[in-house]
Amino acid sequence: FRVVQAGVNSNMHYFLACSGIELYGQVKLSKGAVQVMAAAAAGDPVAEQNVNKMTGSGSGSGGDASSQLEFKYSGVDFDEQGIIYAIGTGMCSRTWKNPGESGAIVVTSTPLAERPASVPAWGILGRSTVRCVTKQAKRSYFKIDFRTLKIRPTAYSLRHYSSWDSEAVRNWRLEGSNNDRTWTTIREHKDDRGLDGKGSTFTWRLNTPKFFRIFRIFQTGQNSNGHWFLALSGFEIYGSLVVE
């Protein structure tokens, strides 16, 4: 970009006086940069170092605005603008693959249902509605660890599972952590009826100044059927992303 002066200034001179410039719009990364970002998301240490050089990040504190990638919710649930989708497509450089299945993101949970069997916990990162559900127990959760990435979330989406219209989550907390021991409540939901029916989706806005590496959906009360099953088959998140 170039700012070219085409005439005299306010004092009838040809001095070009500027002390700030900012740009807004879409950033298109080169194929090489996309591949580096995707490899860093998967935990490649050399790629992580290269991303740190590219963005000036790596302090672990979240970096400044110039070191962050921004992912904004479009208004359509499970769009192609979220962080999970970006990682699963190598920053939109390849066909979608569940990043939980590939290990780019680590998903764990309390014990999963067996009869009928649940898909693995990483099923909550998928793009389709599946049977992903814990056993019936208090304090059930799904935990999503982004490994080398930290996120300051601005919105997140959930999808109900495929088995029944009922058993939808109603009472839970979205929590964040950087050490898997100390948890911060990002948003608490009480009798939240956002999910209602097989495959139903909803997106909630978030407001936090903090970056987190790990997110947990922690059930705090009974679901829509008066049970303690935690049934989810979709999770997406939006916000500012940095490499730790």
Legacy VTK file of the C-alpha trace (Angstrom):
# vtk DataFile Version 3.0
C-alpha trace
ASCII
DATASET POLYDATA
POINTS 244 float
0.000 0.000 0.000
1.184 3.521 -0.740
-0.157 6.904 0.346
0.736 9.332 -2.452
0.269 13.068 -1.947
-1.358 14.603 -5.005
-1.412 18.266 -3.994
-0.449 20.784 -1.338
-1.370 20.222 2.299
-3.507 22.406 4.590
-0.620 24.907 4.869
-0.065 25.057 1.093
3.107 23.000 1.398
4.174 19.641 0.074
5.098 18.166 3.428
3.376 14.786 3.843
2.746 14.469 7.567
1.283 11.188 8.899
1.810 9.385 12.181
-0.593 6.467 11.903
-2.179 4.049 9.477
-4.555 1.115 10.054
-6.198 -1.261 7.597
-9.337 -3.404 7.815
-10.523 -6.227 5.607
-9.676 -9.828 4.827
-6.147 -11.231 5.069
-5.189 -13.808 2.452
-2.224 -15.933 3.492
0.169 -17.497 1.021
-0.020 -21.263 0.654
3.247 -21.600 2.565
2.009 -19.455 5.442
-1.217 -21.458 5.613
0.734 -24.712 5.804
2.944 -23.326 8.573
-0.098 -22.192 10.587
-1.760 -25.582 10.151
1.380 -27.447 11.230
1.714 -25.199 14.283
-1.879 -25.948 15.220
-0.998 -29.646 15.071
1.932 -29.126 17.445
4.927 -29.090 15.078
7.671 -27.292 17.100
9.529 -25.927 14.058
6.278 -24.560 12.636
5.487 -22.976 16.005
8.826 -21.140 15.922
8.141 -19.934 12.385
4.670 -18.684 13.350
6.196 -16.812 16.285
8.578 -15.107 13.859
5.738 -14.312 11.462
3.420 -12.843 14.103
5.730 -11.669 16.874
3.893 -13.899 19.352
5.195 -16.601 21.656
5.214 -14.825 24.989
2.193 -16.840 26.164
0.442 -13.685 27.356
-1.717 -13.284 24.293
0.542 -10.883 22.404
-0.532 -7.533 21.007
-3.194 -6.941 18.391
-0.730 -7.383 15.509
0.076 -10.965 16.584
-3.524 -12.203 16.677
-5.738 -13.869 14.113
-9.401 -12.856 14.441
-12.309 -15.238 13.822
-15.754 -13.623 13.829
-19.126 -15.350 14.039
-21.099 -14.715 10.831
-24.539 -15.058 12.378
-24.988 -18.587 10.981
-24.334 -21.464 13.380
-21.448 -23.732 12.376
-20.382 -21.492 9.535
-16.894 -21.722 8.031
-15.541 -18.758 10.010
-14.727 -20.507 13.306
-11.438 -21.639 14.801
-12.313 -25.367 14.824
-13.129 -25.219 11.120
-9.914 -23.309 10.370
-7.773 -25.910 12.136
-9.683 -28.812 10.576
-9.051 -27.440 7.081
-5.434 -26.369 7.631
-6.515 -22.725 7.619
-8.801 -23.454 4.638
-6.040 -25.096 2.595
-7.474 -28.647 2.445
-10.623 -30.723 2.798
-12.137 -30.780 6.282
-10.907 -33.423 8.736
-11.995 -33.527 12.353
-9.017 -32.016 14.252
-9.910 -34.061 17.318
-9.544 -37.273 15.351
-6.211 -36.128 13.871
-4.864 -35.002 17.263
-4.480 -31.327 16.359
-6.951 -30.675 19.204
-7.223 -33.023 22.202
-10.768 -33.784 23.366
-11.466 -35.684 26.591
-14.566 -36.267 28.693
-16.046 -38.100 31.618
-16.933 -41.737 30.711
-19.058 -42.041 27.574
-22.293 -43.985 27.119
-21.933 -47.626 26.057
-25.467 -48.903 25.307
-25.964 -47.696 22.625
-22.337 -46.677 22.281
-21.285 -43.056 21.915
-18.794 -42.010 19.270
-15.415 -40.908 20.744
-15.317 -37.591 22.593
-13.790 -35.862 19.561
-17.182 -36.332 17.888
-18.227 -32.990 19.406
-15.867 -31.249 16.966
-17.517 -32.773 13.911
-19.528 -31.068 11.188
-22.452 -33.515 11.344
-24.932 -34.639 13.992
-23.834 -37.840 15.758
-24.476 -39.729 18.982
-21.875 -38.246 21.333
-22.985 -38.493 24.965
-21.541 -39.198 28.407
-22.814 -41.765 30.847
-25.434 -40.465 33.253
-23.443 -38.894 36.090
-23.215 -35.600 37.907
-20.275 -33.325 37.026
-20.067 -34.644 33.452
-17.967 -32.634 31.020
-16.280 -32.378 27.639
-12.843 -30.762 27.573
-11.209 -29.254 24.457
-7.448 -28.624 24.600
-5.983 -26.486 21.794
-2.420 -27.512 22.756
-0.179 -24.760 21.369
-2.933 -22.226 20.732
-4.654 -19.727 23.015
-8.016 -18.136 22.372
-9.781 -15.086 23.748
-13.322 -16.185 22.910
-16.051 -13.866 21.654
-18.686 -16.506 20.803
-19.211 -20.261 20.854
-21.702 -22.706 19.357
-23.088 -26.069 20.468
-25.101 -28.757 18.663
-27.415 -31.341 20.263
-26.819 -35.020 19.489
-28.625 -37.325 17.034
-30.468 -39.821 19.237
-33.392 -37.978 20.804
-35.049 -34.571 20.799
-34.823 -34.746 24.581
-31.708 -35.039 26.789
-30.643 -31.524 25.700
-28.234 -29.716 28.003
-29.892 -27.033 30.162
-27.488 -26.216 32.989
-23.772 -25.868 32.429
-20.696 -23.650 32.532
-18.277 -22.821 29.756
-14.916 -22.707 31.523
-11.377 -21.833 30.449
-7.961 -22.865 31.750
-4.293 -22.666 30.840
-3.042 -25.443 33.117
-5.933 -27.964 33.320
-6.168 -27.343 37.070
-7.473 -23.829 37.662
-10.713 -23.039 35.840
-12.344 -19.687 35.089
-16.073 -19.473 34.383
-16.499 -17.685 31.048
-20.286 -18.049 30.931
-22.796 -19.825 33.166
-26.066 -21.202 31.788
-29.095 -21.922 33.980
-32.179 -23.518 32.420
-30.873 -22.392 29.031
-33.186 -23.726 26.309
-30.995 -22.840 23.347
-30.746 -26.489 22.260
-34.102 -28.180 21.628
-34.366 -31.145 19.292
-32.056 -33.514 17.418
-29.181 -31.640 15.824
-30.423 -28.259 17.048
-27.762 -25.539 17.362
-27.257 -22.272 19.172
-24.500 -19.661 19.481
-23.801 -17.546 22.551
-21.782 -14.328 22.676
-18.913 -14.111 25.150
-17.062 -11.255 26.800
-13.741 -11.959 28.495
-10.336 -10.219 28.412
-8.472 -13.483 28.982
-6.850 -15.994 26.644
-7.289 -19.723 27.338
-5.728 -22.901 25.971
-8.360 -25.346 27.288
-12.142 -25.056 27.324
-14.559 -27.208 29.307
-18.320 -27.680 29.015
-19.185 -28.636 32.596
-22.744 -29.791 33.339
-24.110 -28.329 36.586
-27.704 -29.610 36.564
-30.090 -32.048 34.925
-30.824 -31.945 31.208
-34.183 -31.352 29.502
-35.297 -34.912 30.331
-34.373 -34.709 34.010
-31.238 -36.846 33.497
-27.494 -36.270 33.882
-26.455 -37.398 30.393
-24.384 -34.687 28.667
-25.251 -34.980 24.975
-23.415 -32.833 22.416
-22.314 -33.356 18.824
-20.975 -29.943 17.894
-18.655 -27.290 19.303
-17.279 -24.214 17.535
-15.540 -21.159 18.942
-14.688 -17.670 17.702
-12.365 -14.922 18.887
-8.702 -13.918 18.893
-6.161 -16.690 18.296
-2.453 -16.703 19.129
0.241 -19.373 19.153
1.415 -19.993 22.705
LINES 1 245
244 0 1 2 3 4 5 6 7 8 9 10 11 12 13 14 15 16 17 18 19 20 21 22 23 24 25 26 27 28 29 30 31 32 33 34 35 36 37 38 39 40 41 42 43 44 45 46 47 48 49 50 51 52 53 54 55 56 57 58 59 60 61 62 63 64 65 66 67 68 69 70 71 72 73 74 75 76 77 78 79 80 81 82 83 84 85 86 87 88 89 90 91 92 93 94 95 96 97 98 99 100 101 102 103 104 105 106 107 108 109 110 111 112 113 114 115 116 117 118 119 120 121 122 123 124 125 126 127 128 129 130 131 132 133 134 135 136 137 138 139 140 141 142 143 144 145 146 147 148 149 150 151 152 153 154 155 156 157 158 159 160 161 162 163 164 165 166 167 168 169 170 171 172 173 174 175 176 177 178 179 180 181 182 183 184 185 186 187 188 189 190 191 192 193 194 195 196 197 198 199 200 201 202 203 204 205 206 207 208 209 210 211 212 213 214 215 216 217 218 219 220 221 222 223 224 225 226 227 228 229 230 231 232 233 234 235 236 237 238 239 240 241 242 243
